[in-house]
Amino acid sequence: MPIIQKIPTVSNRIHPLAIGAAGSVILLCVVATAAILGWLPGRGPSPYTAPDTSALSSAPPGAPVAVPATTRQPRVRRAAHLTSST
């Protein structure tokens, strides 16, 4: 029997926090990819969808066609504070 025994210094186990961090990075990448590609449901119509052309195809050639207005209104900047002129 040897007098000096070898002390194990390297573990073959992965730390649980490293597993959690790797899993969260993978999940974040999947969600970001789905958001960029438009696979996630949004609040309103996507700005990347094609406009509805059914009104254009039913009108005779040369007839004026009413283009539907967008439902979203532009944001208005408001003053940070109101001043009174007294």
C-alpha positions as CSV (number, residue, x, y, z in Angstrom):
1,M,0.0,0.0,0.0
2,P,1.5,3.4,-1.0
3,I,2.2,5.8,1.8
4,I,1.1,8.9,-0.2
5,Q,-2.4,8.6,-1.7
6,K,-3.5,10.7,-4.7
7,I,-5.9,13.4,-3.7
8,P,-8.6,14.0,-6.4
9,T,-8.6,17.7,-7.4
10,V,-10.7,17.7,-10.5
11,S,-14.4,17.0,-10.4
12,N,-16.3,15.6,-13.4
13,R,-19.5,17.3,-12.2
14,I,-20.9,20.5,-13.7
15,H,-21.9,23.1,-11.2
16,P,-25.7,23.6,-11.0
17,L,-25.4,27.4,-11.5
18,A,-23.5,26.8,-14.7
19,I,-26.3,24.6,-16.0
20,G,-28.9,27.2,-15.1
21,A,-26.9,30.0,-16.7
22,A,-26.5,28.0,-19.9
23,G,-30.2,27.1,-20.0
24,S,-31.3,30.7,-19.5
25,V,-29.0,31.9,-22.3
26,I,-30.4,29.3,-24.7
27,L,-34.0,30.2,-23.7
28,L,-33.3,33.9,-24.1
29,C,-31.8,33.3,-27.6
30,V,-34.9,31.3,-28.6
31,V,-37.3,33.9,-27.4
32,A,-35.3,36.7,-29.1
33,T,-35.3,34.8,-32.4
34,A,-39.0,34.2,-32.2
35,A,-39.6,37.9,-31.5
36,I,-37.5,39.0,-34.4
37,L,-39.1,36.6,-36.8
38,G,-42.6,37.6,-35.7
39,W,-43.6,34.3,-34.2
40,L,-44.8,35.8,-30.9
41,P,-48.2,37.4,-30.7
42,G,-48.1,41.2,-30.5
43,R,-50.3,44.0,-29.4
44,G,-51.6,45.0,-32.8
45,P,-51.0,44.4,-36.5
46,S,-47.5,43.8,-37.5
47,P,-45.9,46.6,-39.5
48,Y,-44.4,44.0,-41.8
49,T,-47.7,42.6,-43.0
50,A,-48.8,43.3,-46.6
51,P,-51.7,45.7,-46.9
52,D,-55.2,44.4,-47.8
53,T,-55.6,44.6,-51.6
54,S,-59.2,43.1,-51.8
55,A,-60.7,46.6,-52.4
56,L,-58.3,47.1,-55.3
57,S,-59.1,43.9,-57.0
58,S,-62.9,44.4,-56.9
59,A,-62.9,47.9,-58.3
60,P,-63.0,48.4,-62.1
61,P,-59.8,49.7,-63.7
62,G,-59.5,53.5,-63.6
63,A,-62.0,53.9,-60.7
64,P,-60.9,55.8,-57.7
65,V,-60.2,53.6,-54.7
66,A,-60.4,54.7,-51.1
67,V,-57.3,53.7,-49.2
68,P,-58.1,52.7,-45.6
69,A,-56.4,54.9,-43.0
70,T,-54.2,53.4,-40.3
71,T,-55.7,52.9,-36.9
72,R,-52.6,54.0,-35.0
73,Q,-52.2,57.6,-34.2
74,P,-48.8,59.2,-34.0
75,R,-47.6,59.9,-30.5
76,V,-47.7,63.5,-29.4
77,R,-44.9,64.9,-27.2
78,R,-46.2,66.6,-24.1
79,A,-44.5,69.2,-22.1
80,A,-42.7,67.9,-19.0
81,H,-44.4,70.6,-16.9
82,L,-47.2,73.1,-17.4
83,T,-46.4,76.8,-16.9
84,S,-49.1,79.3,-16.1
85,S,-49.1,82.8,-17.4
86,T,-50.5,84.7,-14.3
